[in-house]
Amino acid sequence: MSIRLGQIKKEVTMFLIITFVITFLMGVVMFFILKSNNNIKADTFGLLQMLYPALAAIIVQLRYDKENVPRGLMRFFKIYIVTFVLAMGIFAVGVFVFPTKVDVVLNGLIVIASLITFIMICSGNPVAYEKINMVLTKNFKKVALLGLLFLGLKIITIMFSVLIYGGLDETFKELVPKIILSIVNIPFGIALSYIIFFGEELGWREYLQVRLQILFGKKKGVIILGFIWGIWHLPLCFMLYSPETPIFCVISHVFYCMFAGIFLGYVYMKTENLWSVIIIHLINNTLAVSFNNGGYTQVISPMDLVAGIVISAIVFLPFIFTKEYKGEIHESKIGNSTNFYKEYNNL
């Protein structure tokens, strides 16, 4: 028992070290570049950062379980690694050669990589992608319904915020068109940019959630994951999301990631399909940008902080009382991680 649990702890430790070392080293780079070069958009760093967790998960997967990675999935992993290397190369060169176009070139790379891998997954052998729960049609009805549920919950949180800050007139005149436009953009976003959301969700939900739940239990494991996920946003809070109020931003992200992480954990356990949380993450970011005037940067007041925490708790916290969070850990079925649970269910 202790040997196998020790193995899981080693994997989790290695994953976290890789993810956070890259994240905070690039955070330092971001600080100096943004201070010295006004032509670089801070959004560029946000795009790059979304790629780190999946890279860490792939590295650890290949370190400890390479012989069990199917050939088709190995090709997918190689393309992802190449995409990451190219993205970092474009950034490194672009900072000096074409600083105003770095974000454009990187987004072009993301579109190309997303389309190529999306076609690979749709046309490839589903057995290969079952290893990481990336079979698009698996539990498709649940994936679609829970995606719509999240969309509804996000709209509710937006309505709550509008009510707090001054009535519904703006909602129907300005917010409803934004909601409609965001919904229309979602299918295109899945095909053209899914790989950056895969970049987070392979790491957080498919890789780390399973292992933290084995180590700490279903509920505590997903809450710990949410805290880790929130703290991971720290460099972006200081340089992109809220440079004027970064501490409030960090606190806000920690609580939001813990509460939203409960819902995402529920969805992942319910659907056994990584596409479900990829799509929900895409919806979340699409709406966030749309309702923040097309950008990420904002000033967070104490009122904003408290209201955001309370609203997120009301909307997402109840999902921790669902049946997916009950029972012993080995009773869970999280996609292909079912085999992982079965391997450890007698520890």
Beta strands, then each sheet from edge to edge (+ up, - down):
end
